Amino acid sequence: MTILDEIIAQKRIEVAQRKEASPVSVLEQMPDFKRHPLSAREAIQGLHSTGIIAEFKRKSPSKGIINDQADVALTTQGYVAAGAAVLSVLTDEPFFGGTPADLQAARLANPSTPILRKDFVIDEYQLFEAKAWGADLVLLIASCLTPAEVKALSEQAQNLGLQVLLEVHDEDELDQTLMHSIDLVGVNNRNLKTFTTSIDTSLRLVDRIPDTFGKITESGLHDAETMFNLFRAGFDGFLIGEAFMKTADPAAALRSIVTDFTSRMPTFENSFTS
Ligand SMILES: O=P(O)(O)OC[C@@H](O)[C@@H](O)c1c[nH]c2ccccc12
């Protein structure tokens, strides 16, 4: 049994319990359910965007505790002030130490920034939760879902006005699950069996992703030079968690990477570095 199998087995139990405790009819009554979601895609592809999706992550199965001190509202506000285009907030508790309250606090603190609900979505119920908690975007992980499930979940997300980030690790996943109801494609540099990261995964897959989708490279990114190489290879967005969260001041770590990254782009004008 891989860690991913374990996470999914646990998630099925959790979702069943949550459905009992708060049925969809209850979620639909929550104030944020009526909110009009923001476009993560526009935020990432905009002219002056840094393309950075900055993640709030306390711990992970591969790294253990990364940061158990950081406050979610302050950290995410700091991320936005330092140039994050989009926020990613983990809501999985057993493996990543995140909670629904984290997402809600990030939403309240950052009314104009798109937020990704980062979790293992296996049931459409979780899309209703994402909407009710104030997310704009959900993650669908190809290696946890059949192509038919990706289709059903991404279409339901669209019906709710949520955008979809589809995560792939290889050519087969990409070829089998890329469809019209996807907005952004994320290539995960982390091999979920060995936990090692290699940006070669992103470099290998980028040209296989049609330009009609936003292209995101995910995991294991720690420096502006690597980001710039990935940008030149065709990526619009960069999902980064640990490199920020492992420091005492995650927003300052983001600011310094943004300064370095944008200085490599002579034509890049942005208010975050001036
Ligand atoms: O902390 P990193 O190496 O910068 O990675 C961030 C993000 O890509 C990673 O947290 C992630 C990518 N896909 C996931 C799926 C579930 C949970 C976590 C993830």
The ligand as an SDF file (V2000), in Angstrom:
LIG
                    3D

 19 20  0  0  0  0  0  0  0  0999 V2000
    6.2390   22.0910   -0.8810 O   0  0  0  0  0  0  0  0  0  0  0  0
    6.6220   22.0140   -2.3250 P   0  0  0  0  0  0  0  0  0  0  0  0
    7.6710   21.0000   -2.6260 O   0  0  0  0  0  0  0  0  0  0  0  0
    6.9540   23.3920   -2.8560 O   0  0  0  0  0  0  0  0  0  0  0  0
    5.2920   21.5220   -3.1130 O   0  0  0  0  0  0  0  0  0  0  0  0
    4.0860   22.2570   -3.1070 C   0  0  0  0  0  0  0  0  0  0  0  0
    2.9730   21.4110   -3.7380 C   0  0  0  0  0  0  0  0  0  0  0  0
    3.2950   21.1960   -5.0750 O   0  0  0  0  0  0  0  0  0  0  0  0
    2.7780   20.0960   -2.9980 C   0  0  0  0  0  0  0  0  0  0  0  0
    2.3960   20.3980   -1.6870 O   0  0  0  0  0  0  0  0  0  0  0  0
    1.7190   19.2010   -3.6280 C   0  0  0  0  0  0  0  0  0  0  0  0
    1.5790   18.9690   -4.9540 C   0  0  0  0  0  0  0  0  0  0  0  0
    0.5290   18.1280   -5.1820 N   0  0  0  0  0  0  0  0  0  0  0  0
   -0.0280   17.8010   -4.0010 C   0  0  0  0  0  0  0  0  0  0  0  0
   -1.1260   17.0300   -3.7250 C   0  0  0  0  0  0  0  0  0  0  0  0
   -1.5130   16.9060   -2.4180 C   0  0  0  0  0  0  0  0  0  0  0  0
   -0.8100   17.5330   -1.3950 C   0  0  0  0  0  0  0  0  0  0  0  0
    0.3080   18.3020   -1.6590 C   0  0  0  0  0  0  0  0  0  0  0  0
    0.6930   18.4710   -2.9690 C   0  0  0  0  0  0  0  0  0  0  0  0
  1  2  2  0
  2  3  1  0
  2  4  1  0
  2  5  1  0
  5  6  1  0
  6  7  1  0
  7  8  1  0
  7  9  1  0
  9 10  1  0
  9 11  1  0
 11 12  2  0
 11 19  1  0
 12 13  1  0
 13 14  1  0
 14 15  1  0
 14 19  2  0
 15 16  2  0
 16 17  1  0
 17 18  2  0
 18 19  1  0
M  END
$$$$
